[in-house]
Amino acid sequence: MNQLMQALSRPVVFDASVLMVGVDRQSTDHNYSFDKMRIIYLDALVENFQHIVIHEEVWKELDPQRADFLSKYIGKNISVVSEGSMYGTDPRYTSIFNDIKQYELFQYNRGQKQNRGEVYSLAYAASHNIPYFSARDGAAMRAISEIESLKELELLGFEQLLLLGWMNNPHSNEYKKSYKSLYKSECSIAIHAKIIPETFAQYIHWVNQKQ
C-alpha cells in the first residue's frame, strides 16, 4: 500500500499494457468494454495520480476511446513526453536505450513498430528515474531484473491499479466479480512467479498486513 500511496504523488510512467487492458476483447465481451474498464480502474487512475507520464510512442498505441478519455487530462495531471534529441546526444539515455533495444525479448531496431512503445517508455523512465507501471507481462519484468541499467527502476503492476480502483469505487462490491476476474487473468504472470498472492482477496489482505 505504501508503494502505491507514494506513487500517487510522484511522476509515474504508464505503459500501454496497463492503459489498454481488455482492448482486444472489448468488442466481443462486455466484461472488457471500455465503460467497464473505466469504472473498474481508469476513473480512479486519472482522479488519484497527480503526475501521469505517457510517452508519445505509447500514446500512438492507444485506441480512440482511451485516447479521447485521457486527452481531457493532458496539461492537468497527464504529460505526454518524447525522446526529443536525447538519443545520440545524452550518453546516459543513449546507453540505456541501446541496452533495452538489444535485449533478447525486444531485439528492437529504431523505426520499427513492434515493441516500440515499451522500449521508448522504459528508456525514458529509467533515464529519468521515474517508476514504471506495466502489466508485468513478462518482458518488462525480465528486462528490469536482467538489464543492469534498469535494475534501479521501480516496477509497479496492474494489480495496484485494481487495488486503487477497488478502494475508490463506491460500487466496488457490485463489481467484485470483475475485480477478481481481472486480477486472475491480467496478473497471472506475477501470481505464478509468487510476486503477489493467488487471489484478489488474498492480495488485499496481504497489502493491508504490510502496512
Backbone as CSV, one residue per row, in Angstrom:
resi,resn,N_x,N_y,N_z,CA_x,CA_y,CA_z,C_x,C_y,C_z
1,MET,0.836,-1.213,0.000,0.000,0.000,0.000,0.867,1.258,0.000
2,ASN,1.946,1.237,0.812,2.813,2.406,0.877,3.417,2.744,-0.478
3,GLN,3.794,1.708,-1.236,4.366,1.927,-2.564,3.358,2.624,-3.474
4,LEU,2.119,2.167,-3.435,1.072,2.774,-4.241,0.791,4.196,-3.783
5,MET,0.674,4.407,-2.492,0.388,5.735,-1.964,1.490,6.735,-2.333
6,GLN,2.726,6.282,-2.298,3.841,7.146,-2.678,3.794,7.474,-4.164
7,ALA,3.411,6.486,-4.968,3.361,6.687,-6.418,2.303,7.708,-6.824
8,LEU,1.248,7.838,-6.042,0.163,8.754,-6.394,0.628,10.196,-6.485
9,SER,1.642,10.562,-5.722,2.092,11.957,-5.689,3.373,12.180,-6.486
10,ARG,3.873,11.129,-7.140,5.117,11.230,-7.891,4.849,11.082,-9.384
11,PRO,5.758,11.556,-10.238,5.638,11.231,-11.657,5.758,9.725,-11.847
12,VAL,4.875,9.143,-12.650,4.903,7.708,-12.916,4.674,7.504,-14.409
13,VAL,5.549,6.726,-15.042,5.410,6.413,-16.464,4.458,5.230,-16.623
14,PHE,3.478,5.373,-17.518,2.495,4.311,-17.765,2.729,3.690,-19.136
15,ASP,2.871,2.369,-19.151,2.980,1.638,-20.404,1.568,1.384,-20.956
16,ALA,1.499,1.145,-22.262,0.201,0.883,-22.894,-0.488,-0.334,-22.294
17,SER,0.294,-1.290,-21.805,-0.285,-2.541,-21.301,-1.227,-2.333,-20.124
18,VAL,-1.002,-1.300,-19.305,-1.897,-1.067,-18.175,-3.033,-0.108,-18.544
19,LEU,-2.857,0.620,-19.618,-3.904,1.556,-20.036,-4.921,0.884,-20.949
20,MET,-4.520,-0.199,-21.599,-5.385,-0.825,-22.599,-5.794,-2.248,-22.227
21,VAL,-5.888,-2.531,-20.950,-6.342,-3.856,-20.519,-7.727,-4.138,-21.099
22,GLY,-7.861,-5.282,-21.751,-9.148,-5.703,-22.292,-9.491,-5.172,-23.663
23,VAL,-8.636,-4.328,-24.247,-8.984,-3.689,-25.521,-9.151,-4.712,-26.642
24,ASP,-8.438,-5.827,-26.547,-8.528,-6.852,-27.586,-9.790,-7.697,-27.464
25,ARG,-10.522,-7.526,-26.342,-11.739,-8.325,-26.137,-12.986,-7.482,-25.972
26,GLN,-12.830,-6.167,-26.011,-13.958,-5.303,-25.674,-15.116,-5.378,-26.673
27,SER,-14.836,-5.762,-27.913,-15.913,-5.830,-28.910,-16.700,-7.132,-28.835
28,THR,-16.166,-8.130,-28.134,-16.831,-9.437,-28.068,-17.282,-9.830,-26.664
29,ASP,-16.770,-9.132,-25.650,-17.103,-9.474,-24.269,-17.368,-8.186,-23.492
30,HIS,-18.602,-7.981,-23.067,-18.970,-6.737,-22.379,-18.212,-6.558,-21.066
31,ASN,-17.689,-7.651,-20.526,-16.915,-7.553,-19.292,-15.609,-6.783,-19.491
32,TYR,-15.211,-6.620,-20.752,-13.983,-5.892,-21.066,-14.267,-4.606,-21.835
33,SER,-15.505,-4.159,-21.818,-15.855,-2.931,-22.526,-15.104,-1.739,-21.934
34,PHE,-14.953,-0.697,-22.726,-14.255,0.485,-22.240,-14.949,1.058,-21.010
35,ASP,-16.285,1.121,-21.037,-17.021,1.678,-19.898,-16.787,0.863,-18.633
36,LYS,-16.680,-0.466,-18.770,-16.419,-1.320,-17.608,-15.008,-1.051,-17.083
37,MET,-14.025,-0.952,-17.976,-12.654,-0.684,-17.542,-12.553,0.703,-16.889
38,ARG,-13.324,1.636,-17.390,-13.320,2.980,-16.801,-13.826,2.932,-15.368
39,ILE,-14.898,2.187,-15.153,-15.474,2.068,-13.816,-14.531,1.289,-12.888
40,ILE,-13.925,0.228,-13.413,-13.073,-0.644,-12.596,-11.801,0.063,-12.147
41,TYR,-11.116,0.780,-13.092,-9.847,1.371,-12.661,-9.428,2.664,-13.348
42,LEU,-9.901,2.939,-14.561,-9.418,4.123,-15.275,-9.858,5.429,-14.614
43,ASP,-11.091,5.487,-14.121,-11.546,6.688,-13.417,-10.670,6.959,-12.199
44,ALA,-10.399,5.911,-11.433,-9.565,6.058,-10.232,-8.152,6.486,-10.601
45,LEU,-7.664,5.979,-11.724,-6.310,6.313,-12.177,-6.173,7.820,-12.420
46,VAL,-7.079,8.372,-13.238,-6.949,9.798,-13.582,-7.355,10.712,-12.428
47,GLU,-8.140,10.202,-11.503,-8.588,11.036,-10.391,-7.612,11.044,-9.213
48,ASN,-6.698,10.076,-9.162,-5.830,9.958,-7.987,-4.345,10.190,-8.257
49,PHE,-3.861,9.831,-9.434,-2.458,10.084,-9.722,-2.262,11.554,-10.065
50,GLN,-1.280,12.154,-9.445,-1.045,13.583,-9.638,-0.184,13.893,-10.855
51,HIS,0.635,12.923,-11.298,1.502,13.186,-12.447,1.688,11.917,-13.261
52,ILE,0.799,11.709,-14.210,0.842,10.560,-15.111,1.692,10.929,-16.321
53,VAL,2.706,10.124,-16.595,3.594,10.370,-17.731,3.359,9.289,-18.785
54,ILE,3.032,9.703,-20.001,2.804,8.773,-21.110,3.731,9.171,-22.255
55,HIS,4.557,8.236,-22.686,5.460,8.533,-23.799,4.638,8.649,-25.082
56,GLU,5.071,9.518,-25.971,4.316,9.729,-27.210,4.194,8.444,-28.038
57,GLU,5.177,7.545,-27.921,5.106,6.290,-28.671,4.059,5.354,-28.066
58,VAL,3.828,5.463,-26.772,2.744,4.724,-26.126,1.410,5.361,-26.494
59,TRP,1.374,6.690,-26.510,0.136,7.398,-26.863,-0.363,6.964,-28.242
60,LYS,0.553,6.742,-29.168,0.172,6.326,-30.525,-0.475,4.949,-30.539
61,GLU,-0.225,4.153,-29.499,-0.778,2.804,-29.436,-2.183,2.766,-28.846
62,LEU,-2.620,3.856,-28.223,-3.923,3.858,-27.566,-5.059,3.782,-28.571
63,ASP,-6.109,3.075,-28.214,-7.305,3.043,-29.045,-8.029,4.382,-28.914
64,PRO,-8.901,4.732,-29.865,-9.553,6.052,-29.857,-10.298,6.380,-28.568
65,GLN,-10.982,5.396,-27.964,-11.741,5.676,-26.745,-10.832,6.090,-25.592
66,ARG,-9.738,5.360,-25.416,-8.828,5.701,-24.326,-8.089,7.011,-24.596
67,ALA,-7.701,7.220,-25.846,-7.021,8.469,-26.187,-7.935,9.668,-25.931
68,ASP,-9.209,9.536,-26.298,-10.163,10.620,-26.066,-10.383,10.847,-24.579
69,PHE,-10.506,9.757,-23.827,-10.720,9.835,-22.375,-9.537,10.504,-21.685
70,LEU,-8.335,10.065,-22.005,-7.135,10.565,-21.334,-6.752,11.967,-21.792
71,SER,-7.095,12.311,-23.024,-6.698,13.622,-23.557,-7.286,14.776,-22.759
72,LYS,-8.404,14.534,-22.098,-9.035,15.578,-21.272,-8.169,15.972,-20.077
73,TYR,-7.192,15.139,-19.740,-6.352,15.393,-18.570,-4.947,15.885,-18.935
74,ILE,-4.681,15.982,-20.236,-3.372,16.498,-20.658,-3.258,17.960,-20.247
75,GLY,-2.162,18.297,-19.615,-1.978,19.654,-19.105,-2.478,19.809,-17.687
76,LYS,-3.193,18.797,-17.202,-3.659,18.788,-15.807,-2.744,17.842,-15.033
77,ASN,-3.066,16.557,-15.081,-2.189,15.600,-14.405,-1.611,14.563,-15.358
78,ILE,-1.755,14.783,-16.666,-1.137,13.903,-17.662,-0.175,14.707,-18.524
79,SER,1.037,14.174,-18.659,2.035,14.752,-19.551,2.383,13.726,-20.615
80,VAL,2.352,14.127,-21.883,2.806,13.271,-22.970,4.225,13.722,-23.314
81,VAL,5.187,12.821,-23.159,6.598,13.184,-23.309,7.182,12.540,-24.563
82,SER,8.340,13.030,-24.957,9.015,12.484,-26.128,10.491,12.269,-25.836
83,GLU,11.135,11.557,-26.709,12.572,11.356,-26.597,13.326,12.652,-26.877
84,GLY,12.736,13.483,-27.718,13.404,14.726,-28.099,14.703,14.425,-28.816
85,SER,15.737,15.097,-28.447,17.040,14.898,-29.103,18.010,14.127,-28.213
86,MET,17.465,13.405,-27.221,18.334,12.732,-26.255,19.161,11.613,-26.864
87,TYR,18.558,10.866,-27.804,19.300,9.731,-28.366,20.467,10.232,-29.213
88,GLY,21.652,9.807,-28.843,22.846,10.217,-29.567,23.528,11.445,-28.992
89,THR,22.801,12.185,-28.131,23.404,13.376,-27.516,23.520,13.242,-25.998
90,ASP,22.600,12.518,-25.400,22.645,12.272,-23.958,23.244,10.883,-23.739
91,PRO,24.487,10.794,-23.257,25.158,9.488,-23.128,24.398,8.495,-22.258
92,ARG,23.844,8.973,-21.139,23.124,8.075,-20.229,21.884,7.509,-20.912
93,TYR,21.073,8.375,-21.505,19.865,7.913,-22.180,20.215,6.979,-23.332
94,THR,21.187,7.337,-24.123,21.580,6.532,-25.284,22.036,5.148,-24.863
95,SER,22.815,5.073,-23.789,23.299,3.792,-23.289,22.146,2.923,-22.803
96,ILE,21.219,3.522,-22.051,20.062,2.772,-21.543,19.195,2.285,-22.700
97,PHE,18.934,3.163,-23.646,18.107,2.786,-24.803,18.739,1.613,-25.544
98,ASN,20.038,1.681,-25.779,20.721,0.608,-26.505,20.699,-0.701,-25.720
99,ASP,20.834,-0.615,-24.399,20.742,-1.820,-23.568,19.383,-2.489,-23.748
100,ILE,18.317,-1.676,-23.777,16.952,-2.208,-23.895,16.707,-2.770,-25.289
101,LYS,17.094,-2.028,-26.304,16.784,-2.470,-27.680,17.533,-3.742,-28.063
102,GLN,18.671,-3.977,-27.411,19.446,-5.182,-27.711,19.000,-6.385,-26.872
103,TYR,18.125,-6.149,-25.907,17.683,-7.232,-25.023,16.976,-8.313,-25.828
104,GLU,17.186,-9.565,-25.458,16.708,-10.699,-26.252,15.200,-10.713,-26.470
105,LEU,14.432,-10.190,-25.522,12.973,-10.216,-25.667,12.443,-9.049,-26.503
106,PHE,13.286,-8.091,-26.825,12.866,-6.957,-27.649,13.524,-6.987,-29.030
107,GLN,14.859,-7.056,-29.070,15.581,-7.039,-30.350,15.009,-5.954,-31.258
108,TYR,15.022,-4.740,-30.731,14.345,-3.626,-31.399,15.309,-2.842,-32.288
109,ASN,14.870,-2.530,-33.491,15.604,-1.646,-34.390,14.850,-0.331,-34.477
110,ARG,15.545,0.768,-34.249,14.881,2.065,-34.248,14.118,2.276,-35.548
111,GLY,12.837,2.644,-35.384,11.977,2.861,-36.549,10.929,1.779,-36.720
112,GLN,11.190,0.565,-36.190,10.199,-0.496,-36.342,9.061,-0.298,-35.337
113,LYS,7.914,-0.900,-35.602,6.731,-0.699,-34.772,6.673,-1.649,-33.577
114,GLN,7.037,-2.902,-33.780,6.912,-3.894,-32.721,7.793,-3.521,-31.529
115,ASN,7.189,-3.538,-30.354,7.859,-3.228,-29.080,8.257,-1.754,-28.935
116,ARG,7.855,-0.923,-29.870,8.301,0.472,-29.886,7.925,1.226,-28.605
117,GLY,6.643,1.183,-28.250,6.185,1.925,-27.081,6.875,1.472,-25.812
118,GLU,7.029,0.169,-25.648,7.628,-0.359,-24.431,9.108,0.017,-24.330
119,VAL,9.841,-0.086,-25.436,11.273,0.241,-25.426,11.488,1.715,-25.115
120,TYR,10.738,2.586,-25.785,10.908,4.023,-25.577,10.486,4.446,-24.166
121,SER,9.378,3.909,-23.696,8.898,4.326,-22.374,9.794,3.780,-21.260
122,LEU,10.306,2.563,-21.426,11.244,2.016,-20.456,12.515,2.859,-20.395
123,ALA,13.023,3.236,-21.569,14.242,4.049,-21.622,14.013,5.406,-20.976
124,TYR,12.861,6.002,-21.227,12.546,7.306,-20.643,12.450,7.194,-19.126
125,ALA,11.736,6.186,-18.644,11.553,6.006,-17.203,12.894,5.774,-16.506
126,ALA,13.713,4.894,-17.075,14.992,4.569,-16.448,15.941,5.761,-16.460
127,SER,15.988,6.502,-17.555,16.933,7.622,-17.651,16.529,8.777,-16.749
128,HIS,15.218,8.887,-16.453,14.733,9.949,-15.570,14.458,9.445,-14.152
129,ASN,14.719,8.138,-13.930,14.492,7.528,-12.610,13.053,7.726,-12.140
130,ILE,12.100,7.393,-13.017,10.673,7.519,-12.730,10.062,6.123,-12.652
131,PRO,9.282,5.786,-11.617,8.643,4.473,-11.526,7.845,4.152,-12.792
132,TYR,7.780,2.871,-13.109,7.213,2.412,-14.380,6.053,1.458,-14.123
133,PHE,4.867,1.812,-14.630,3.685,0.967,-14.495,3.553,0.073,-15.720
134,SER,3.563,-1.230,-15.502,3.421,-2.195,-16.582,2.493,-3.307,-16.126
135,ALA,1.986,-4.059,-17.087,1.111,-5.187,-16.755,1.900,-6.396,-16.263
136,ARG,3.194,-6.241,-16.009,4.060,-7.352,-15.594,3.892,-8.511,-16.573
137,ASP,4.000,-8.188,-17.858,3.729,-9.185,-18.888,4.890,-10.133,-19.155
138,GLY,5.869,-10.092,-18.339,6.990,-10.996,-18.543,8.199,-10.292,-19.114
139,ALA,8.042,-9.627,-20.260,9.160,-8.956,-20.922,9.698,-7.816,-20.063
140,ALA,8.807,-6.957,-19.579,9.241,-5.822,-18.757,9.835,-6.301,-17.439
141,MET,9.192,-7.302,-16.825,9.700,-7.842,-15.563,11.111,-8.388,-15.739
142,ARG,11.314,-9.164,-16.786,12.627,-9.756,-17.015,13.654,-8.704,-17.385
143,ALA,13.234,-7.748,-18.216,14.169,-6.696,-18.633,14.675,-5.914,-17.435
144,ILE,13.767,-5.542,-16.549,14.148,-4.747,-15.382,15.013,-5.544,-14.420
145,SER,14.796,-6.842,-14.362,15.591,-7.667,-13.444,16.930,-8.090,-14.042
146,GLU,17.027,-8.087,-15.372,18.227,-8.621,-16.011,19.132,-7.573,-16.659
147,ILE,18.583,-6.424,-17.052,19.410,-5.389,-17.675,20.001,-4.522,-16.569
148,GLU,21.290,-4.462,-16.507,21.963,-3.778,-15.403,21.506,-2.334,-15.255
149,SER,21.357,-1.624,-16.369,20.991,-0.205,-16.308,19.543,0.024,-15.900
150,LEU,18.747,-1.061,-15.789,17.344,-0.941,-15.384,17.098,-1.433,-13.963
151,LYS,18.104,-1.978,-13.321,17.891,-2.653,-12.038,17.454,-1.716,-10.920
152,GLU,17.683,-0.421,-11.091,17.224,0.536,-10.085,15.828,1.074,-10.404
153,LEU,15.275,0.678,-11.555,13.959,1.163,-11.958,12.866,0.480,-11.144
154,GLU,11.976,1.263,-10.573,10.881,0.724,-9.765,9.736,0.286,-10.668
155,LEU,9.372,-0.986,-10.604,8.298,-1.541,-11.419,7.025,-1.650,-10.605
156,LEU,5.944,-1.092,-11.129,4.630,-1.174,-10.497,3.711,-1.971,-11.418
157,GLY,2.809,-2.766,-10.823,1.995,-3.665,-11.629,0.518,-3.314,-11.677
158,PHE,-0.186,-3.957,-12.602,-1.612,-3.699,-12.799,-2.426,-4.019,-11.549
159,GLU,-1.948,-4.969,-10.749,-2.686,-5.310,-9.524,-2.865,-4.082,-8.625
160,GLN,-1.906,-3.159,-8.667,-2.003,-1.964,-7.836,-3.073,-0.999,-8.364
161,LEU,-3.275,-0.995,-9.676,-4.349,-0.176,-10.249,-5.716,-0.774,-9.923
162,LEU,-5.783,-2.111,-9.898,-7.029,-2.754,-9.477,-7.332,-2.413,-8.020
163,LEU,-6.306,-2.427,-7.192,-6.486,-2.087,-5.773,-6.950,-0.640,-5.636
164,LEU,-6.335,0.254,-6.401,-6.733,1.664,-6.364,-8.181,1.823,-6.807
165,GLY,-8.553,1.123,-7.879,-9.931,1.184,-8.361,-10.908,0.668,-7.321
166,TRP,-10.556,-0.451,-6.694,-11.391,-1.051,-5.652,-11.593,-0.086,-4.492
167,MET,-10.525,0.546,-4.056,-10.583,1.446,-2.903,-11.387,2.710,-3.193
168,ASN,-11.401,3.134,-4.455,-12.034,4.406,-4.799,-13.363,4.248,-5.549
169,ASN,-13.827,3.017,-5.680,-15.083,2.758,-6.375,-16.203,2.613,-5.344
170,PRO,-17.155,3.565,-5.307,-18.238,3.478,-4.324,-19.137,2.263,-4.537
171,HIS,-19.020,1.638,-5.731,-19.830,0.453,-6.028,-18.937,-0.777,-6.191
172,SER,-17.819,-0.805,-5.476,-16.853,-1.886,-5.667,-17.452,-3.266,-5.396
173,ASN,-18.328,-3.387,-4.411,-18.931,-4.691,-4.120,-19.776,-5.192,-5.284
174,GLU,-20.384,-4.244,-5.995,-21.192,-4.596,-7.168,-20.319,-5.192,-8.271
175,TYR,-19.057,-4.778,-8.302,-18.134,-5.228,-9.347,-17.081,-6.194,-8.818
176,LYS,-17.365,-6.811,-7.691,-16.390,-7.698,-7.051,-15.939,-8.805,-8.003
177,LYS,-16.876,-9.378,-8.738,-16.549,-10.469,-9.659,-15.583,-9.990,-10.732
178,SER,-15.776,-8.765,-11.201,-14.898,-8.218,-12.243,-13.479,-8.001,-11.718
179,TYR,-13.375,-7.483,-10.505,-12.048,-7.280,-9.915,-11.328,-8.616,-9.758
180,LYS,-12.042,-9.617,-9.267,-11.442,-10.932,-9.054,-11.013,-11.554,-10.375
181,SER,-11.854,-11.414,-11.399,-11.564,-11.995,-12.700,-10.376,-11.308,-13.369
182,LEU,-10.337,-9.971,-13.313,-9.236,-9.231,-13.920,-7.921,-9.514,-13.209
183,TYR,-7.973,-9.637,-11.917,-6.767,-9.954,-11.152,-6.215,-11.315,-11.609
184,LYS,-7.093,-12.274,-11.742,-6.667,-13.616,-12.130,-6.127,-13.658,-13.553
185,SER,-6.785,-12.950,-14.480,-6.392,-13.025,-15.885,-5.229,-12.107,-16.237
186,GLU,-5.211,-10.904,-15.680,-4.208,-9.916,-16.088,-2.966,-9.898,-15.212
187,CYS,-3.018,-10.571,-14.081,-1.860,-10.586,-13.163,-1.295,-11.992,-13.030
188,SER,-1.627,-12.861,-13.978,-1.280,-14.281,-13.849,0.225,-14.517,-13.783
189,ILE,1.006,-13.771,-14.543,2.462,-13.989,-14.544,3.043,-13.660,-13.182
190,ALA,2.602,-12.537,-12.606,3.080,-12.150,-11.275,2.601,-13.138,-10.213
191,ILE,1.390,-13.671,-10.394,0.853,-14.666,-9.454,1.693,-15.940,-9.522
192,HIS,1.940,-16.412,-10.747,2.702,-17.653,-10.916,4.151,-17.500,-10.451
193,ALA,4.665,-16.273,-10.551,6.031,-16.003,-10.085,6.073,-15.781,-8.575
194,LYS,4.892,-15.852,-7.948,4.741,-15.672,-6.494,5.188,-14.281,-6.025
195,ILE,5.028,-13.301,-6.922,5.291,-11.911,-6.558,4.112,-11.368,-5.758
196,ILE,2.923,-11.836,-6.127,1.694,-11.428,-5.446,0.867,-12.670,-5.137
197,PRO,-0.068,-12.594,-4.171,-0.889,-13.760,-3.802,-1.779,-14.262,-4.934
198,GLU,-2.383,-15.403,-4.698,-3.128,-16.108,-5.741,-4.457,-15.457,-6.088
199,THR,-5.148,-14.848,-5.127,-6.457,-14.263,-5.392,-6.466,-12.787,-5.022
200,PHE,-7.444,-12.067,-5.546,-7.548,-10.640,-5.271,-7.837,-10.394,-3.787
201,ALA,-8.689,-11.241,-3.183,-8.994,-11.102,-1.763,-7.733,-11.295,-0.918
202,GLN,-6.933,-12.281,-1.291,-5.671,-12.515,-0.580,-4.716,-11.349,-0.786
203,TYR,-4.737,-10.787,-1.981,-3.856,-9.643,-2.271,-4.223,-8.450,-1.390
204,ILE,-5.513,-8.159,-1.266,-5.954,-7.050,-0.413,-5.514,-7.289,1.027
205,HIS,-5.701,-8.509,1.505,-5.296,-8.844,2.880,-3.785,-8.710,3.049
206,TRP,-3.051,-9.192,2.051,-1.576,-9.131,2.073,-1.075,-7.690,2.116
207,VAL,-1.705,-6.826,1.296,-1.321,-5.411,1.258,-1.607,-4.766,2.615
208,ASN,-2.764,-5.045,3.186,-3.119,-4.473,4.480,-2.167,-4.917,5.592
209,GLN,-1.717,-6.161,5.513,-0.790,-6.672,6.514,0.571,-5.984,6.440
210,LYS,0.949,-5.559,5.220,2.265,-4.959,5.011,2.332,-3.504,5.489
211,GLN,1.188,-2.909,5.801,1.186,-1.507,6.211,1.847,-1.353,7.589
